[in-house]
Amino acid sequence: MSKKLLRGRVLYFVSAPTGIEDSSSYRYFDDGGVVVEGGEILACDDFDALRQAHDDCSIIDHRPYLIMPGFIDPHLHFVQMQVVASYAANLLEWLNKYTFVEEQRFADLVHGRDISAGFFDTLIRHGTTSAAAYCSVHPASVEAFFGEAEKRNMLIIGGKCMMDRNCPDALQDTAQTGYDETKMLVEKWHGRGRNYYAITPRFAITSSNEQMEMVQALTGEFPDTYVQTHLSENDKEIAFTAELFPEHQDYLAIYEHYGLLGRKSLMGHSIYLSERELGVMAETGTVAVSCPTSNLFLGSGLFDLDKNIAAGVRVGLATDIGGGTSFSMLKTADEFYKVQQLNGNRLDPMTSFYMMTLGNAEALSLRDKIGTLAAGSDADMVVLNAGATPEMKIRLATVETLAEELFLLQTLGDDRAVVETYVAGEAVKSGLG
């Protein structure tokens, strides 16, 4: 691979901003560059300094656009692409009427491959270079998912849903088959290329005690894998969970009992957490992944960012396709801002873009690889145009600060604002056609 120097305005974060004026939390170069070779970032600095130090580079000029690390989505369902925009009153109706029906189609490997191709194309169009996704209960869906990710050399996390009750027969495994199939898939895909496996009990409602014991066994055998599941998303879901597990004092206690909490455990939604649950999440390093467009669409509730941060809980921000209504992390951040407004919280644009990049990388325990433009990290990047649409261009004419530009991108931007997406140093959006 040839050595390249990408030129443009360059921004990446080095820590969580303490506020909109916290310039120590990021690095910004008004005329900057990123040197890339072999899928890795060699250097990020002022353009003139890089050109002198790396005079053997081919130059790709993205001025006046903004170069940032690629966006990261830590919770979505690749098997729900054709479920997006399905009308339902609440989470459980939506699952039973649409989602469980659609997911049955993924027993067919050909169908899985067709959808996975569209899934990764869509991520790339929206500037998302890494994601943690749920597959269906079928091993074929996992094969299709990781196979497509491998072809594109994307850093991806995923896993087969484990469900042995409270879902259609065609979507049920058993405690034993769920264990056997997951073990086979972990051994095949975890750590292969840029793929990582997430052991995936869908949520407590769909896994018996016997299956949860098998999940615990798998995490013991493969401690380097992720765990992804759902937690406290909807009031009816929480009530049903309490009926199924009366021996546990709260929802989180179920996962706690089976040893599923830790720094690589991703708890989707996590809206209605007690003080005890917040304390345990913080103590174990377990990640609360907020999914604002899904929570608004299904009427689930409002995630309180400030409350979680005050409790010391690690937080991620995600689309949750297909309960979520957009693949765009920009649109997701826009809705997250509104949710925080309703909670009486101020969410500044620096924090929003930190969450979409380095923050989500930290939530995935991958800040040494993604979410940054620091030397030695993977060369996953997005190039953004804050004047991509006529209305954005009109507003951009009055923008005076970097924070204002980011807020414009967050509020009005979508895939049209993504000029280019780079995966492992290769431009991939422009090749989609």
VEXPASE-860591 format. One record per residue (C-alpha): residue in one letter; x, y, z. Coordinates in steps of 0.05 Angstrom, whole numbers, plus 32768, in hexadecimal, padded with zeros to 4 digits. Example, Ala and Ser with C-alpha at 12.3 -4.5 7.8 and 13.67 -1.06 7.14 Angstrom:
2
<node a,<80F6,7FA6,809C>>
<node s,<8111,7FEB,808F>>
This chain:
433
<node m,<8000,8000,8000>>
<node s,<8019,8045,7FEF>>
<node k,<8028,8079,8023>>
<node k,<7FF4,80B1,8023>>
<node l,<7FED,80F5,8042>>
<node l,<7FA6,810C,804C>>
<node r,<7FA1,8158,8050>>
<node g,<7F69,8180,8070>>
<node r,<7F52,819D,80B1>>
<node v,<7F5F,8166,80E3>>
<node l,<7F3D,8158,8126>>
<node y,<7F41,811F,8158>>
<node f,<7F37,8118,81A3>>
<node v,<7F69,8102,81D7>>
<node s,<7F39,8104,8214>>
<node a,<7EF1,8111,8227>>
<node p,<7EE3,815C,8223>>
<node t,<7ED1,817E,8264>>
<node g,<7EAA,81B2,823D>>
<node i,<7EA5,81D7,81FC>>
<node e,<7EE3,8200,820B>>
<node d,<7F10,81C5,821D>>
<node s,<7F44,81CA,81E6>>
<node s,<7F73,819B,820B>>
<node s,<7F44,8161,81FB>>
<node y,<7F51,8162,81B1>>
<node r,<7F85,816F,817B>>
<node y,<7F72,819D,8142>>
<node f,<7F9B,81B2,8105>>
<node d,<7F7E,81E7,80D8>>
<node d,<7FAB,81D0,809F>>
<node g,<7FBC,818A,80B6>>
<node g,<7FCA,8146,809C>>
<node v,<7FC9,80FC,80AB>>
<node v,<7FFF,80CE,8090>>
<node v,<7FE6,8088,8082>>
<node e,<8009,8048,806C>>
<node g,<7FF6,7FFF,8070>>
<node g,<7FB4,800E,8092>>
<node e,<7FD6,8033,80CB>>
<node i,<7FDD,807C,80DD>>
<node l,<8027,808F,80DE>>
<node a,<801F,80D8,80F3>>
<node c,<7FED,8110,80FC>>
<node d,<8005,8158,80FD>>
<node d,<8007,819A,80D7>>
<node f,<8009,818E,808D>>
<node d,<804B,81B2,807F>>
<node a,<8070,818B,80B5>>
<node l,<8055,8149,809B>>
<node r,<8066,8159,8053>>
<node q,<80AE,8167,8066>>
<node a,<80B4,8129,8091>>
<node h,<8090,80FB,805F>>
<node d,<80A2,8115,801A>>
<node d,<8095,80D0,7FFB>>
<node c,<804A,80D5,8006>>
<node s,<8014,80DD,7FD2>>
<node i,<7FE8,8117,7FE9>>
<node i,<7F9C,8113,7FEC>>
<node d,<7F80,8159,7FF6>>
<node h,<7F3E,815C,801D>>
<node r,<7F40,81A6,802C>>
<node p,<7F16,81CA,8044>>
<node y,<7EF5,818D,8063>>
<node l,<7EFE,8170,80A9>>
<node i,<7F24,812F,80B2>>
<node m,<7F11,8107,80F1>>
<node p,<7F15,80BF,810A>>
<node g,<7EDF,8094,80ED>>
<node f,<7E9E,8090,8114>>
<node i,<7E91,8054,8141>>
<node d,<7E4D,8035,814F>>
<node p,<7E4D,8007,818D>>
<node h,<7E06,7FEB,8188>>
<node l,<7DDC,7FD8,814C>>
<node h,<7DBC,7F9B,812B>>
<node f,<7DD4,7F8C,80E4>>
<node v,<7D9A,7F5C,80DB>>
<node q,<7D68,7F94,80E6>>
<node m,<7D76,7FBE,80A8>>
<node q,<7D32,7FAD,808C>>
<node v,<7D0F,7FBA,80CF>>
<node v,<7D21,8004,80D3>>
<node a,<7CE3,8031,80D1>>
<node s,<7CB2,7FFA,80E7>>
<node y,<7C76,8017,810C>>
<node a,<7C6A,7FFC,8152>>
<node a,<7C52,8014,8195>>
<node n,<7C8E,7FFD,81BF>>
<node l,<7CCB,7FD1,81C2>>
<node l,<7CA9,7F8D,81CE>>
<node e,<7C75,7F98,8198>>
<node w,<7CAB,7FAE,8168>>
<node l,<7CD4,7F70,8177>>
<node n,<7C9B,7F3F,816F>>
<node k,<7C79,7F5E,8134>>
<node y,<7CB5,7F70,8108>>
<node t,<7CF9,7F5F,8123>>
<node f,<7CF2,7F16,8135>>
<node v,<7CCF,7F0B,80F2>>
<node e,<7D07,7F2C,80CA>>
<node e,<7D40,7F0A,80EF>>
<node q,<7D26,7EC5,80DC>>
<node r,<7D3C,7ED3,8094>>
<node f,<7D85,7ED1,80AA>>
<node a,<7D87,7E86,80AD>>
<node d,<7D95,7E8F,8062>>
<node l,<7DDF,7E9F,8057>>
<node v,<7DD1,7EC0,8014>>
<node h,<7D9F,7EF0,8033>>
<node g,<7DD1,7EFF,806A>>
<node r,<7E07,7F0F,8037>>
<node d,<7DD9,7F3D,8010>>
<node i,<7DC5,7F65,804E>>
<node s,<7E0B,7F67,806A>>
<node a,<7E25,7F86,802A>>
<node g,<7DF1,7FBC,802E>>
<node f,<7DFE,7FC5,8078>>
<node f,<7E48,7FD3,8071>>
<node d,<7E3C,7FFF,8034>>
<node t,<7E0D,8028,805F>>
<node l,<7E3D,802E,8099>>
<node i,<7E73,8047,806A>>
<node r,<7E45,807A,8049>>
<node h,<7E37,8097,808E>>
<node g,<7E80,8099,80A2>>
<node t,<7E7C,805F,80D4>>
<node t,<7EBB,8035,80D1>>
<node s,<7EB0,8007,810E>>
<node a,<7E73,7FEA,812F>>
<node a,<7E5B,7FB6,8162>>
<node a,<7E1F,7F92,8144>>
<node y,<7DEE,7F5B,8155>>
<node c,<7DE4,7F23,8123>>
<node s,<7DA8,7EF5,8125>>
<node v,<7DA5,7EB2,814A>>
<node h,<7DBE,7E8F,810B>>
<node p,<7E09,7E81,8103>>
<node a,<7E00,7E90,80B8>>
<node s,<7DF1,7ED8,80C9>>
<node v,<7E33,7EDD,80EF>>
<node e,<7E59,7EBE,80B5>>
<node a,<7E3A,7EF1,8086>>
<node f,<7E48,7F2B,80B4>>
<node f,<7E91,7F1C,80C4>>
<node g,<7E9F,7F04,807E>>
<node e,<7E89,7F47,8061>>
<node a,<7EAF,7F6F,8096>>
<node e,<7EEE,7F47,8087>>
<node k,<7EE9,7F56,803D>>
<node r,<7EE7,7FA1,804D>>
<node n,<7F1D,7F9D,8083>>
<node m,<7EEF,7FC1,80B5>>
<node l,<7EF8,7FBC,8100>>
<node i,<7EB7,7F9C,8115>>
<node i,<7E99,7F7A,8153>>
<node g,<7E5E,7F4B,814E>>
<node g,<7E3D,7F0B,8166>>
<node k,<7E04,7EDA,815F>>
<node c,<7DC8,7EE8,818B>>
<node m,<7DBB,7EB2,81BF>>
<node m,<7D71,7EA8,81CB>>
<node d,<7D4F,7E6A,81E7>>
<node r,<7D0B,7E85,81FC>>
<node n,<7CD7,7EBC,81F1>>
<node c,<7CE3,7EC1,81A6>>
<node p,<7CC9,7E9A,8169>>
<node d,<7CDF,7E51,8165>>
<node a,<7D05,7E61,8125>>
<node l,<7D31,7E92,814C>>
<node q,<7D3E,7E65,8188>>
<node d,<7D7E,7E40,8197>>
<node t,<7D87,7E18,81D7>>
<node a,<7DB7,7E23,8210>>
<node q,<7DE5,7DEE,81F2>>
<node t,<7DE0,7E01,81A8>>
<node g,<7DE7,7E4A,81B9>>
<node y,<7E27,7E39,81DE>>
<node d,<7E42,7E0A,81A8>>
<node e,<7E34,7E3A,816E>>
<node t,<7E4F,7E76,8193>>
<node k,<7E8F,7E51,81A6>>
<node m,<7E99,7E3C,815D>>
<node l,<7E8F,7E83,8145>>
<node v,<7EBE,7EA1,817A>>
<node e,<7EF5,7E70,8167>>
<node k,<7EEC,7E80,811D>>
<node w,<7EE4,7ECC,811E>>
<node h,<7EFD,7EED,815D>>
<node g,<7F40,7F0F,814F>>
<node r,<7F3E,7EFB,8106>>
<node g,<7F55,7F38,80E0>>
<node r,<7F31,7F73,80FF>>
<node n,<7EF5,7F4A,8117>>
<node y,<7EE2,7F43,8161>>
<node y,<7EAC,7F17,817E>>
<node a,<7E76,7F2C,81AF>>
<node i,<7E52,7EF5,81D6>>
<node t,<7E0A,7F0B,81CD>>
<node p,<7DD0,7EF6,81F9>>
<node r,<7D9C,7F23,81DA>>
<node f,<7D7E,7F37,821C>>
<node a,<7D68,7F15,825C>>
<node i,<7D21,7F0A,8243>>
<node t,<7D38,7EDB,820B>>
<node s,<7D6B,7EB2,8233>>
<node s,<7D5B,7E7F,8268>>
<node n,<7D85,7E75,82A6>>
<node e,<7DA5,7E39,8283>>
<node q,<7DB8,7E63,8248>>
<node m,<7DD4,7E9A,8274>>
<node e,<7DFF,7E65,8296>>
<node m,<7E1A,7E52,8251>>
<node v,<7E28,7E9B,8242>>
<node q,<7E4F,7E9F,8283>>
<node a,<7E76,7E61,826F>>
<node l,<7E88,7E80,822B>>
<node t,<7EA0,7EC1,824B>>
<node g,<7ECC,7E97,8278>>
<node e,<7EE9,7E71,823D>>
<node f,<7EF2,7EAF,8212>>
<node p,<7F00,7EE8,8242>>
<node d,<7F1B,7F15,820A>>
<node t,<7ED8,7F17,81E6>>
<node y,<7EA2,7F4C,81EF>>
<node v,<7E5E,7F42,820E>>
<node q,<7E24,7F69,81EF>>
<node t,<7DDC,7F69,8206>>
<node h,<7DA2,7F97,8218>>
<node l,<7D91,7FB6,825B>>
<node s,<7D57,7FDF,8277>>
<node e,<7D3E,7FFA,8235>>
<node n,<7CF2,7FFB,823F>>
<node d,<7CC4,7FF8,827B>>
<node k,<7C9D,7FBB,8263>>
<node e,<7CDD,7F97,8252>>
<node i,<7CF7,7FA5,8299>>
<node a,<7CB7,7F8C,82B9>>
<node f,<7CB8,7F4C,828F>>
<node t,<7D01,7F40,82A0>>
<node a,<7CF0,7F47,82EB>>
<node e,<7CBA,7F12,82E3>>
<node l,<7CEB,7EE2,82C1>>
<node f,<7D23,7EED,82F4>>
<node p,<7D00,7EFA,8337>>
<node e,<7D3D,7EE2,835D>>
<node h,<7D66,7F20,8347>>
<node q,<7D5D,7F65,8365>>
<node d,<7D61,7F8A,8323>>
<node y,<7D6F,7F82,82D9>>
<node l,<7DBA,7F8C,82DD>>
<node a,<7DBF,7F59,8315>>
<node i,<7DAE,7F22,82E3>>
<node y,<7DEB,7F31,82B8>>
<node e,<7E14,7F3D,82F7>>
<node h,<7E00,7EF9,8312>>
<node y,<7E1A,7ED7,82D4>>
<node g,<7E5C,7EFD,82D3>>
<node l,<7E4C,7F24,8294>>
<node l,<7E62,7F69,82AB>>
<node g,<7EA5,7F89,829B>>
<node r,<7ECB,7FBA,826F>>
<node k,<7EB9,7F95,822F>>
<node s,<7E6F,7F8D,8241>>
<node l,<7E40,7FB9,8218>>
<node m,<7DFB,7FC5,8235>>
<node g,<7DCD,7FE3,8201>>
<node h,<7D9E,801A,8218>>
<node s,<7DA7,8018,8264>>
<node i,<7D72,804E,826E>>
<node y,<7D51,803B,82B0>>
<node l,<7D8A,802A,82DF>>
<node s,<7D85,802E,832B>>
<node e,<7DBC,804C,8355>>
<node r,<7DD3,8006,8365>>
<node e,<7DD7,7FF4,831C>>
<node l,<7DFC,8033,830A>>
<node g,<7E2E,8024,8341>>
<node v,<7E39,7FDD,8329>>
<node m,<7E41,7FF4,82E1>>
<node a,<7E76,8026,82F7>>
<node e,<7E9A,7FF5,8324>>
<node t,<7E9F,7FBF,82EE>>
<node g,<7EAD,7FEF,82B4>>
<node t,<7E70,7FD6,828F>>
<node v,<7E5A,8003,8255>>
<node a,<7E16,8023,824F>>
<node v,<7E08,802D,8205>>
<node s,<7DD4,8063,81F8>>
<node c,<7DA9,805D,81B9>>
<node p,<7D81,809E,81B4>>
<node t,<7D5D,8097,8171>>
<node s,<7D45,8051,8185>>
<node n,<7D2F,8067,81CA>>
<node l,<7D08,80A2,81AD>>
<node f,<7CEA,8079,8174>>
<node l,<7CD1,8041,81A1>>
<node g,<7CBF,8070,81DA>>
<node s,<7CEE,804C,8209>>
<node g,<7D0A,8086,8230>>
<node l,<7D41,80BA,8238>>
<node f,<7D88,80A7,824A>>
<node d,<7DA7,80D7,827C>>
<node l,<7DF0,80E2,8269>>
<node d,<7E02,810F,82A3>>
<node k,<7DE6,80DD,82D6>>
<node n,<7E10,80A5,82B8>>
<node i,<7E4F,80CF,82B5>>
<node a,<7E45,80E6,82FD>>
<node a,<7E3F,809D,8312>>
<node g,<7E80,808C,82ED>>
<node v,<7E5F,8060,82B8>>
<node r,<7E81,8058,8275>>
<node v,<7E52,806E,823D>>
<node g,<7E4D,8060,81F3>>
<node l,<7E20,807F,81BE>>
<node a,<7E00,8054,8187>>
<node t,<7DCB,8051,8150>>
<node d,<7DA8,8010,8164>>
<node i,<7D91,8001,811D>>
<node g,<7D5A,7FEA,8112>>
<node g,<7D36,8006,814F>>
<node g,<7D60,8043,8140>>
<node t,<7D4B,806D,8105>>
<node s,<7D8E,8082,80E6>>
<node f,<7DD1,8062,80D7>>
<node s,<7DF0,80A7,80DF>>
<node m,<7E19,80B4,811D>>
<node l,<7E0E,80FE,810E>>
<node k,<7DC2,80F5,8112>>
<node t,<7DCB,80CA,8150>>
<node a,<7DF3,8100,8172>>
<node d,<7DBE,8133,815E>>
<node e,<7D87,810A,8180>>
<node f,<7DB4,80FD,81BC>>
<node y,<7DBD,8148,81C5>>
<node k,<7D71,8150,81C6>>
<node v,<7D69,8118,81F9>>
<node q,<7D9B,813A,8226>>
<node q,<7D76,817C,821E>>
<node l,<7D37,8159,8237>>
<node n,<7D5F,813F,8272>>
<node g,<7D78,8185,8282>>
<node n,<7DBF,8175,826D>>
<node r,<7DED,819E,8240>>
<node l,<7E10,8174,820B>>
<node d,<7E44,819C,81E6>>
<node p,<7E5A,818A,819F>>
<node m,<7EA1,817A,81B3>>
<node t,<7E87,8144,81E1>>
<node s,<7E59,8129,81AB>>
<node f,<7E92,8120,8179>>
<node y,<7EBE,8103,81B0>>
<node m,<7E88,80CF,81BE>>
<node m,<7E81,80BD,8174>>
<node t,<7ECC,80B1,816E>>
<node l,<7EFB,80A8,81A8>>
<node g,<7EC4,80A1,81DC>>
<node n,<7EA5,8066,81B8>>
<node a,<7EEB,8049,81AD>>
<node e,<7EF6,804D,81F8>>
<node a,<7EB2,802D,8204>>
<node l,<7ECA,7FF3,81D9>>
<node s,<7F0E,7FF1,81FB>>
<node l,<7F2E,7FFF,81B7>>
<node r,<7F4A,8046,81BE>>
<node d,<7F8F,802C,81AB>>
<node k,<7F74,8018,8166>>
<node i,<7F39,8044,8152>>
<node g,<7F17,8086,8163>>
<node t,<7F58,80AD,815D>>
<node l,<7F8A,80C7,812A>>
<node a,<7FC6,80BC,8156>>
<node a,<8003,809A,8138>>
<node g,<7FFE,804E,813B>>
<node s,<7FB2,804B,8138>>
<node d,<7F89,802C,8100>>
<node a,<7F7E,805B,80C6>>
<node d,<7F31,805F,80C9>>
<node m,<7F1A,80A5,80BA>>
<node v,<7EE0,80D0,80A2>>
<node v,<7EE3,8110,807A>>
<node l,<7EAA,8141,808B>>
<node n,<7E8C,817C,8065>>
<node a,<7E62,81AB,8091>>
<node g,<7E47,81CC,8052>>
<node a,<7E2E,818D,8030>>
<node t,<7DE6,81A2,8025>>
<node p,<7DC9,81E6,8011>>
<node e,<7DAF,81F4,8057>>
<node m,<7DF0,81DE,8077>>
<node k,<7E17,820B,8048>>
<node i,<7DEC,8247,805A>>
<node r,<7DF7,823A,80A5>>
<node l,<7E41,822C,809B>>
<node a,<7E4B,8273,8081>>
<node t,<7E3E,828D,80C8>>
<node v,<7E67,8259,80ED>>
<node e,<7EA2,8276,8112>>
<node t,<7EBE,823E,813E>>
<node l,<7ECF,81F5,813A>>
<node a,<7E9A,81E4,816D>>
<node e,<7E65,8208,8144>>
<node e,<7E7A,81E1,8106>>
<node l,<7E75,819F,812C>>
<node f,<7E30,81B2,8146>>
<node l,<7E1A,81C2,8100>>
<node l,<7E32,817F,80E7>>
<node q,<7E10,815C,8121>>
<node t,<7DCE,8181,8119>>
<node l,<7DC5,8183,80CD>>
<node g,<7DF7,8150,80B4>>
<node d,<7DEB,810A,8099>>
<node d,<7E0E,80DD,8066>>
<node r,<7E12,8117,8036>>
<node a,<7E42,8139,8065>>
<node v,<7E72,80FE,8060>>
<node v,<7EA1,810F,8027>>
<node e,<7ECB,80D0,802E>>
<node t,<7ED3,8095,805D>>
<node y,<7F17,8073,8066>>
<node v,<7F1D,802B,8080>>
<node a,<7F64,8015,8091>>
<node g,<7F7E,804F,8067>>
<node e,<7F55,8040,8029>>
<node a,<7F1F,806F,800E>>
<node v,<7EE0,8045,800B>>
<node k,<7EA3,8072,8007>>
<node s,<7EB6,808E,7FC3>>
<node g,<7EBA,8046,7FA9>>
<node l,<7E72,8035,7FBA>>
<node g,<7E57,8056,7F7D>>
